[in-house]
Structures are given as structure tokens and as C-alpha cells.
Amino acid sequence: MGKKKITSNDIANVAGVSQATVSMILNKKYSVSFSKETIDRVEQAAADMGYSIPNRKVHKLNKVDKIIVAFCPTITNPYYAMLMQGIEEIAKENGYTILVCNTQRDLKVEENYLKLMRTLRPLGIIYTCDPSFPDELEKLSNEIPVVVIGNRQESRSLDIVELNNRKPGRLMAKHLLELGHKKAVFVTSPLTRRQRARIKRVEGFVEEFSRAGLPNGVIIKSADDKLDLVVPKTDSEYKMGYHLTKELLQEEQDFTAIAGLNDMIALGILDALLEEKYKVPGDVSVLGCDNIVFGRVHGIGLTTIEHYVSLKGRDACDIVVKKIQSQDSYNSETRPTSIYHIEYDPKLIPRKTTSYAKVRK
């Protein structure tokens, strides 16, 4: 005769609690607060009786679900909100639903989501940033259509909607140089190794100053690397711009312009300068990148770089939809192989926060 299967009711009898309490404690779903003593008693009873929590299988998506997964490093930055808007517009037009995986810039979270894709089997995947696990993603792209919105990697065979991030950096620097600025600061979120887009933007800015004969004309002010591991809040990048500028004003006094990696950082820069009674752009010029809606407000008028964020989201989703339809139209032997590569040229949007460099006496 087989061994009797242990149930949650059996554990409840031994632990002296209700079956509902056992279920909630073992499944870590506390709708009420349990004492540590109760939790320990239930877990110990379960262990002593050899009880294991049933493995609840993850639902496997099918073509009826029409799900496309979008990987997003943070939902708090307006840049990613604009990308998602473009993605969802095309998805809705074609009858697809977007499932967002917010990785929170956490490598472990991103890795777990990627592993989950082989179980969920969505119809397509869109990465709204450079992937932290490109090899794994490339393998996955052989089974599921994948598009990346980020920097092109020549060694990769992934479809990509890209921005050469050196170009915005160069445009920002060129604009300041044309206005006579010879000493500028570039304020940025952490420049960790995996943040290639940020690094390239800084490199483009520095390169343009070097070409102008000012190799020492740029001060790079970056946030602590540890902040790249913290779950981003709505005002995280704004605060980086604000606090880094406050520090900067205690350290350096000979610059005439500050560039923010993006508009959210630039807005923090603006507030810090104005709080310290600096005139913008009279004393210091400020510019950002992304052309988010907050920077367009009449009272701010932030000079920025437009690189067509929403359109990039639309293009990425359009590529995925085309590849899904291609899979449905051809059998595996005759299905065409194609690699999409779309690139937008950024454009300077001059507004009220930049002007000619103040002459230092």
C-alpha cells in the first residue's frame, strides 16, 4: 500500500491552526499578520511531515492570447513611457496586447523574466533598452521574434531600432560650442559597464569638444554606481541632476554650461541652479535630451535633443507584428530570414535655457 499523501489539513491538525492559515503561510500569501511563532510552527510541521508545496505550472500563452512582451528597465522615466505609448499604439491597431516586464534595472529580475519567456512563449518580445544578456536573447530570437530598441551591436543578428548615442552627445556639444562655451559639465546617471547608451552619449559630447581643440573642456559628473542597482523612483533621475549640480557648485566655478544626459536630469539641474540664484541661461546654459513633454512647458523651455522616441516604439512593434505574420504565412522551411535595422537621426530643439557663454571677468 502506497504512502499516504500529506495534506494541508494534516499540517493544520499538527500545528494547531486552521487549514487556511497553513495555506497562506506555506504559499507566502499573508492576508493577515501571523506571529513569528505561528509561522515557525507551521513551517516546522510541514518539514517534519515531508510536505512539499505543489508546483503550480505557469500558464503557457498561445496564439489566441496575442501577447507581445515588452522588457522595460523602468516605468518611471518619461522616455520609456513615450516608447511604450508608441509600442501600444501599433499593438492595439493589430489586435495584440502588450505585457510589460519592468526589470527595475535589476540583473536578476531581468534574467528571471528571460527564463520565463521559454515557458510563457509570447508571440514576440520587444526590448526597450540594450539587453544585459544578449547571448540568451539572441538564442531566444531563433524561436520568438525579438526587436531591441538600443545601440546596434554589429556582432548580433537581432532586429534593432537604434539611436547612435554619440550623435545626441555631439549635437549637444556642437550647440554649446557654437554659442562660445569653452568649459561645460556633463551630468549623468551612473556610467556602469552595462549602460552602453549613456557612455556613448558622454563620449560623443567629449569628442566634439576635443575636435574643437578643447580636450579638457568637459567635466564629467556622474552619479554613484550603486544607484544603478536601486529600484528607480519617479523622481530618481531628477534628484540625480539636482544633487550632482549642488555638489558641482561647491567644486567648480569656471564652467558656463551644463548638459544633462536626459531631460529629467536637466530639470534637476535647472532647479538646483535657480535655487542657488544662478540665472539660466544668463549665468549658465542648460540642455538635455529626449524632448519630453515637461521640458516643453512654456515656463521651462528646455533646450533638448529630439530623437523621435514614440516613433521608435511604433517601428519596433511594427517589426515584431510583421515577423509574427510571416511565421503564420510560411512554413518553417520556406520562412524568409530578414534583419531589420532602423535608425533615426537626432535633431537639436533650441529653446530658452541656452544662450551665448557669459564672459568671465
C-alpha positions in Angstrom: 0.0 0.0 0.0 1.4 3.4 -1.0 2.4 6.1 1.4 -0.4 8.4 2.5 -0.2 11.8 0.9 0.3 14.6 3.4 -2.3 17.4 3.0 -2.5 21.0 4.4 -5.3 19.7 6.7 -2.9 17.2 8.3 -0.4 20.0 8.9 -3.1 22.2 10.4 -4.0 19.5 12.9 -0.4 19.0 14.0 0.3 22.8 14.2 -3.0 23.6 15.9 -4.1 26.1 13.3 -6.7 26.3 10.5 -6.2 24.9 7.0 -6.5 28.4 5.6 -3.6 29.6 7.8 -1.4 26.7 6.7 -2.2 27.5 3.0 -1.4 31.2 3.4 1.8 30.7 5.3 3.2 28.0 3.0 2.4 30.0 -0.1 3.7 33.2 1.4 0.4 34.9 0.9 -0.4 36.7 4.1 -3.7 38.4 4.0 -3.5 38.8 7.8 -0.5 39.2 10.1 0.8 36.0 11.6 3.1 35.9 14.6 6.6 34.5 14.0 5.8 31.7 16.4 2.8 30.6 14.3 4.8 30.8 11.1 7.7 28.8 12.6 5.3 26.2 13.9 3.5 25.6 10.6 6.8 25.5 8.6 8.4 23.1 11.1 5.3 20.8 11.0 5.4 20.8 7.2 9.1 20.0 7.2 8.7 17.2 9.7 5.9 15.6 7.8 7.7 15.8 4.4 5.1 18.1 2.8 6.1 19.9 -0.3 4.2 22.8 -1.9 2.6 21.7 -5.2 4.3 23.1 -8.3 1.7 25.4 -9.9 2.5 25.4 -13.6 2.8 28.8 -15.3 0.1 29.4 -17.9 1.6 28.9 -21.4 0.4 31.5 -23.8 -1.0 30.5 -27.2 -1.8 32.4 -30.4 -5.3 33.2 -29.2 -3.8 35.3 -26.4 -1.9 37.5 -29.0 0.6 38.7 -26.4 3.8 40.7 -27.1 6.1 41.1 -24.1 8.0 44.4 -23.7 11.1 44.5 -21.4 11.4 47.9 -19.8 14.2 48.9 -17.3 12.0 51.4 -15.5 8.5 52.7 -16.0 9.2 56.0 -14.1 11.2 57.8 -16.8 9.0 59.6 -19.3 11.4 58.4 -22.1 10.2 54.8 -21.6 6.6 56.0 -21.2 6.9 57.5 -24.7 8.4 54.3 -26.1 5.6 52.2 -24.5 3.0 54.6 -26.0 4.3 54.0 -29.5 4.5 50.3 -28.9 1.0 50.0 -27.6 -0.4 52.1 -30.5 0.7 49.6 -33.1 -0.1 46.6 -30.9 -3.7 47.9 -30.5 -4.1 48.6 -34.2 -3.2 45.0 -34.9 -5.2 43.3 -32.1 -2.2 42.5 -29.8 -1.9 43.0 -26.1 1.4 44.3 -24.5 2.6 42.6 -21.3 5.3 44.8 -19.7 8.2 43.2 -17.7 9.6 46.0 -15.6 13.2 44.8 -14.8 13.9 47.8 -12.5 17.5 47.7 -13.8 18.0 44.6 -11.7 20.1 41.9 -13.5 18.5 39.1 -11.5 15.0 40.3 -12.3 15.8 40.6 -16.0 17.4 37.2 -16.1 14.3 35.6 -14.4 12.0 37.3 -16.9 14.1 36.0 -19.8 13.9 32.4 -18.4 10.2 32.8 -18.0 9.8 33.6 -21.7 10.5 30.0 -22.7 7.6 28.9 -20.6 5.2 31.7 -21.4 6.0 31.6 -25.2 4.7 35.1 -26.1 4.3 35.8 -29.9 7.0 38.4 -29.8 9.4 40.3 -27.5 10.5 44.0 -27.5 13.4 45.2 -25.5 13.2 48.9 -24.9 16.9 49.1 -24.0 20.2 47.2 -24.6 19.8 43.7 -23.1 22.0 42.7 -20.2 22.0 39.1 -21.5 22.4 39.5 -25.3 23.6 35.9 -25.9 20.5 34.4 -24.2 18.2 36.9 -26.1 19.8 36.0 -29.4 19.1 32.3 -28.8 15.6 33.2 -27.9 15.2 35.2 -31.1 15.6 31.9 -33.1 12.2 30.8 -31.6 10.4 34.1 -31.0 10.5 37.4 -32.9 12.7 39.8 -30.9 13.4 43.5 -31.5 15.7 45.7 -29.5 15.4 49.5 -29.2 19.0 50.5 -28.4 22.6 50.5 -29.7 23.4 48.4 -32.6 25.9 45.6 -32.0 27.5 44.5 -35.2 28.1 41.0 -34.0 24.4 40.5 -33.2 21.8 39.2 -35.6 18.9 40.9 -33.7 16.4 43.3 -35.3 17.0 46.7 -33.9 15.6 50.2 -33.9 18.6 52.2 -32.9 20.0 55.6 -32.0 23.7 56.1 -32.4 24.0 57.7 -29.0 27.2 59.5 -29.9 25.1 61.7 -32.2 23.0 63.4 -29.5 26.1 63.9 -27.4 27.8 65.6 -30.4 24.8 67.7 -31.2 24.6 68.9 -27.6 28.3 69.8 -27.6 28.2 71.4 -31.0 25.3 73.7 -30.0 27.3 74.9 -26.9 30.5 75.4 -28.8 28.6 77.5 -31.4 27.4 79.7 -28.5 31.0 80.2 -27.4 31.1 77.8 -24.4 34.6 76.5 -23.7 34.0 74.8 -20.4 31.0 72.6 -19.9 29.8 69.9 -17.5 28.1 66.7 -18.5 25.9 65.4 -15.6 24.8 61.8 -15.9 23.3 58.8 -14.1 25.8 56.0 -13.3 28.2 55.1 -16.1 28.3 51.4 -15.3 29.7 49.0 -17.8 26.3 47.7 -18.9 25.0 51.2 -19.6 26.5 51.5 -23.1 24.0 54.1 -24.3 24.9 56.5 -21.6 28.6 56.0 -22.1 28.3 56.6 -25.9 26.4 59.9 -25.3 29.1 61.1 -23.0 31.8 60.0 -25.5 30.1 61.9 -28.3 30.0 65.1 -26.2 33.6 64.9 -25.2 34.7 64.0 -28.7 33.1 67.2 -30.1 34.9 69.4 -27.6 38.2 67.7 -28.5 37.6 68.3 -32.2 37.2 72.0 -31.3 40.6 72.0 -29.7 39.2 71.8 -26.2 40.2 68.3 -24.9 40.0 69.5 -21.3 36.8 71.4 -21.9 34.4 68.9 -20.3 33.9 68.0 -16.7 32.0 64.7 -16.3 29.9 64.5 -13.2 28.3 61.0 -12.8 26.1 59.5 -10.0 27.5 56.7 -7.8 27.4 53.3 -9.5 25.5 51.9 -6.5 22.4 53.9 -7.6 22.2 51.8 -10.8 21.2 48.9 -8.5 18.4 50.8 -6.7 14.8 50.4 -7.9 14.2 53.8 -9.8 11.5 56.1 -8.4 9.5 58.7 -10.4 12.0 61.4 -9.4 15.2 59.4 -9.3 16.9 61.0 -12.3 15.6 64.4 -11.4 17.2 64.1 -8.0 20.5 62.9 -9.5 20.6 66.1 -11.6 19.7 68.2 -8.6 22.1 66.8 -6.1 25.0 66.4 -8.6 24.6 70.1 -9.5 24.6 71.1 -5.9 27.9 69.2 -5.4 29.3 70.7 -8.6 28.6 74.3 -7.4 30.8 73.6 -4.4 33.7 72.2 -6.5 33.9 74.1 -9.8 33.1 77.7 -10.7 34.6 78.2 -14.2 32.0 76.4 -16.4 29.4 78.2 -18.4 27.1 75.3 -19.4 25.7 72.0 -18.1 24.4 69.2 -20.2 22.1 66.6 -18.7 22.2 63.0 -20.0 18.4 63.3 -20.4 15.7 65.8 -19.8 14.8 64.5 -16.4 18.3 65.1 -15.2 18.4 68.5 -16.9 15.2 69.5 -15.0 17.0 68.7 -11.7 20.0 70.7 -12.9 17.7 73.7 -13.6 16.1 73.6 -10.2 19.5 73.4 -8.4 20.9 76.4 -10.3 17.8 78.5 -9.8 17.8 77.7 -6.1 21.4 78.9 -5.8 20.4 82.2 -7.6 22.1 81.4 -10.9 20.4 82.8 -14.0 19.6 80.4 -16.8 20.9 81.0 -19.4 22.5 84.3 -18.3 25.0 82.7 -16.0 24.8 79.0 -17.0 23.2 77.4 -20.1 21.4 74.1 -19.6 20.3 71.4 -22.1 19.0 67.9 -22.0 18.0 65.1 -24.4 14.7 63.2 -25.2 12.3 66.1 -25.7 9.9 65.0 -23.0 6.6 66.9 -22.5 7.7 68.6 -19.2 10.6 70.3 -20.9 8.3 71.9 -23.5 6.3 73.7 -20.8 6.4 77.5 -21.6 7.8 78.4 -18.2 10.8 76.0 -18.7 11.6 75.9 -22.4 14.4 73.4 -22.1 16.8 73.1 -25.0 16.9 69.4 -25.9 17.6 66.8 -28.5 14.6 65.2 -30.3 15.2 61.6 -31.4 11.7 60.5 -32.1 11.1 58.2 -29.1 7.5 57.4 -29.8 8.2 56.6 -33.5 10.9 54.2 -32.4 8.4 52.4 -30.2 5.9 52.2 -33.2 8.6 50.8 -35.5 9.8 48.2 -33.0 6.2 46.8 -32.6 5.6 47.0 -36.3 8.7 44.8 -37.0 7.5 42.2 -34.4 4.0 42.1 -35.9 5.4 41.6 -39.4 7.6 38.8 -38.2 4.7 37.1 -36.4 2.6 37.4 -39.5 5.5 36.0 -41.5 5.6 32.9 -39.3 1.9 32.4 -39.9 2.2 32.8 -43.7 5.2 30.4 -44.3 6.1 27.0 -43.1 9.4 26.6 -41.3 11.3 25.5 -44.4 10.4 28.5 -46.6 10.1 31.2 -44.0 12.2 34.2 -45.1 15.0 35.4 -42.9 15.4 39.1 -42.5 17.2 41.5 -40.2 15.6 45.0 -39.7 17.8 47.9 -38.9 16.1 51.3 -38.4 18.0 54.4 -37.3 16.7 57.9 -36.6 18.9 61.0 -36.9 18.5 63.2 -33.8 17.7 66.9 -34.1 18.5 69.8 -31.8 15.5 71.7 -30.4 16.8 75.1 -29.2 14.7 76.8 -26.6 15.1 79.2 -23.7 17.7 77.6 -21.5 20.8 78.0 -23.7 22.5 81.2 -24.9 25.9 82.7 -25.6 28.5 82.0 -23.0 28.9 84.5 -20.2 32.2 86.3 -20.4 34.1 85.5 -17.2 35.9 88.5 -15.7 
